[in-house]
């Protein structure tokens, strides 16, 4: 059981600490007591009954004394007593058999946090398994260690060239100035020359503007990105102007799926399927010229009811039609922001237990850990990357050969 402030003051009054060595000694002793209490809790959980319980047991296995063991901890080397059972079936978790370094206990807490467990979930788990009460403050202190890694990751050097980059946002509830607000968290996924996915970073922004995007894009440029061939992005306010300012030779492909979704938002439910089919004829056309023909057909059929759809497509056509320039394999990869939507879907999974976040730092902590876990699974290259990169190497020969 942790001491509350009153008990702690009383303890310090009766046990005045006069030096760092004395403080370390007390911390080591406390650490020893906590570890041993957690081991006892584990064995109780294993056997199903408390120590000194005289009632009838459901198991024939019994406690069988202790084994002395030296282990390295965050407070130095300790000699602890590890409880044993008669059948030697007990497999401790906090101090595994043949394990002599448990300074990574914090990592266990961080791993639980990375899976999206709430502070309450972590407290409950530690209490049930180890019989040890860990405070919300302790969980916070342990997980705050992640912020150093977050800062290193967010400022790490990037590749010179990313042939294709995707950008999209997800919305999370974050407390700011005492009020919980919807905030957009933007992620950028880059495809490397080798065809691997990489998260270039995460940014929280309350509003979309050229100024915000200039800040984000200049940041990745300052971290080493010299060129991006194709940027696949939703129709975000100010994004095109910012891309052209920072990476003037980059092609912009606005997401067709987002465009269709926005186009159908105000179409009646009865007509939505038919309108979607006619829009499909536009982006499934074999050439840009044929796509414009299909857009004209859409105009003639739907303009009286939904003129805003045709207007939106025509206004954004120069960046919606970019994919028509490329072979089928590249088209399929860039015409939607699916790679980053899939990424955002994974991020949302670890956030689903969070009603809201207390601050932006807590968002960065959790999402960084989620990105770390997801990146370990990105072992496969983009499908058909060999052919795609060969085609890009012809289309962007002068730009690519500088980085090979």
Secondary structure by P-SEA (a helix, b strand, c coil): ccccaaaaaaaaaacccccaaaaaaaaaaaaaaaaaaaaaaaaaaaacccccccccccccccccbbbbbbbbccccbbbbbbbbcccccccccccccccccccaaaaaaaaaaaacccaaaaaaaaaaaccccccaaaaaaaaccaaaaaaaaaaccccccccbbbbbbbbbbbbccccccbbbbbbbbbbcccccccccbbbbbccccaaaaaaaaaaaaaaccccccbbbbccccaaaaaaaaccccbbbbccaaaaaaaaaccccccaaaaaaaaaaaaaacccaaaaaaaaaaaaaccccccaaaaaaaaaacccccccccccaaaaaacccaaaaaaaaaaaaaaaccccccccaaaaaaaaaaaaaaaaaaccccccaaaaaaaaaaaaaaaaaaacc
